[in-house]
Amino acid sequence: MRNLKNISKVFLFLLVLTALSCNKNEETLILDSVYFNVSDLSQYCSGSCDEIYDWENKPALVKGYVKGVENDSLMQEFYSKSLFYLEDIRTGVFIEIRITDDKDAIFGKLYSIQKTDMIYMKGVATPVISDGEGGCIKGMFLLIDSAGSISVEGS
Amino acid sequence: MLLSPRKIALSVFLLLAFTGLSQRKSNWTVDIGKTQTYPGFFYLYDGSVDLSVGYHLNIADNLFVGGAFGLQFLGLNGTQSKTVIYKPKLILEYHIRSGKSFNIVPLIAVGYSFLKIKNNEYGYSSLQQGFNISPELKLLWKTGLQTDFYLFGRYDYVKLIKDEDFTFLNYYRNANITSFGIGVVIKRKKHAQPEKY
């Protein structure tokens, strides 16, 4: 019986330790210091609708793969909507990139890349509000206005 | 702290070989389960299979220690992103009698896991690693024969070591995975008689 009590204590201690390590606060990221992967940027730039965050309307560097770049009809649709998506192929997370200017040059660059080319870009992290089942959530999209803010690295 | 998979595997093998020489009551377990992922790096992954082989040595009345080696296979739906988690662990478990034919077995395991993350389509490959803590609960059906059977529920928490090429966020350094499945206990032949525990 004493053994059982001791085991229970160890078990409880380890569970509390696990819970504590899961709830550590995130670091503060400076979004234009290095190229962040899409997952990091998407996770960092999300939160409650009631708060104003340090990343809102700030420049951000991001790297990832263009989602659907091998699909011409999808890219045509993206062109007509002046947007495309950048994906982290490790996690499946993607972010929306909205184009405010220089659309022809930007898509000219995108049409020349391969699916396996990682692209690096600089834009402005812009907050967006969405209502889901879990209530109001703040997310982000990236605004870009120049083909010069995109560079490509072939894999 | 970086440990190599080879060193870990060798340590577990030596531990199992050492305990295997013991005259104490011992058994092997083999189990298979279906995994489920939670917020963190693998949130969008489909859990698939969790396989585990363990060796358990009776050290006191109802108390067992041992080692286990687990493999977990995860895949990102509709893509070629796949992850294999290698999980060597040390185990402490306690058998609580629950009627004549059943034991409830709470178990705690600690280990060091290696995650091989790959996407062949993009030529991406990464090896991440970190400490693993894994509470588990089993419902053991004692058949009175050389093999017993159990149902298990297992939670694996892996805290990956810091690698900024992989991620800057703690959120993605946490892997939370549960598995539910079935297993078999294979007792050493000379201990296959009716059990005390």
Contacts between the chains, C-beta under 8 A, distances in Angstrom:
chain1	res1	chain2	res2	distance
A	3	B	60	6.4
A	3	B	61	6.8
A	3	B	62	7.2
A	3	B	63	5.8
A	3	B	94	6.9
A	4	B	94	6.3
A	4	B	96	7.1
A	7	B	63	7.4
A	7	B	92	7.2
A	7	B	94	4.8
A	7	B	106	7.1
A	7	B	108	8.0
A	8	B	106	8.0
A	10	B	92	7.5
A	10	B	108	6.7
A	11	B	106	6.3
A	11	B	108	5.5
A	11	B	135	6.6
A	14	B	108	5.8
A	14	B	110	7.8
A	14	B	133	5.9
A	14	B	135	6.9
A	15	B	135	6.3
A	17	B	133	7.5
A	18	B	133	5.6
A	18	B	157	5.0
A	21	B	157	7.8
A	21	B	159	5.9
A	21	B	174	7.7
A	22	B	157	7.2
A	22	B	174	5.9
A	22	B	176	7.4
A	24	B	170	5.2
A	26	B	169	5.7
A	26	B	170	5.8
A	26	B	171	6.4
A	27	B	168	6.9
A	27	B	169	7.3
A	27	B	170	7.4
A	29	B	168	5.9
A	29	B	169	7.9
A	36	B	168	6.5
A	37	B	167	7.0
A	39	B	41	7.7
A	39	B	167	6.9
A	39	B	172	6.2
A	40	B	167	5.7
A	40	B	168	5.1
A	40	B	169	5.3
A	40	B	172	7.1
A	43	B	169	5.7
A	43	B	171	5.3
A	43	B	172	7.1
A	44	B	168	7.9
A	44	B	169	6.5
A	65	B	122	6.8
A	89	B	79	6.9
A	89	B	81	6.2
A	89	B	119	5.2
A	89	B	121	7.6
A	89	B	122	5.2
A	89	B	124	6.3
A	90	B	41	7.7
A	90	B	81	6.1
A	90	B	117	6.0
A	90	B	119	6.8
A	90	B	124	6.7
A	90	B	126	7.5
A	91	B	41	6.1
A	91	B	42	7.8
A	91	B	43	7.5
A	91	B	44	6.1
A	91	B	76	7.4
A	91	B	81	7.9
A	91	B	172	7.6
A	92	B	44	4.1
A	92	B	45	7.8
A	92	B	76	5.0
A	92	B	77	7.6
A	92	B	79	6.7
A	92	B	81	7.1
A	93	B	44	7.0
A	115	B	121	7.9
A	115	B	122	7.9
A	116	B	121	7.5
A	116	B	122	5.2
A	116	B	123	6.6
A	155	B	122	6.4
A	155	B	123	5.4
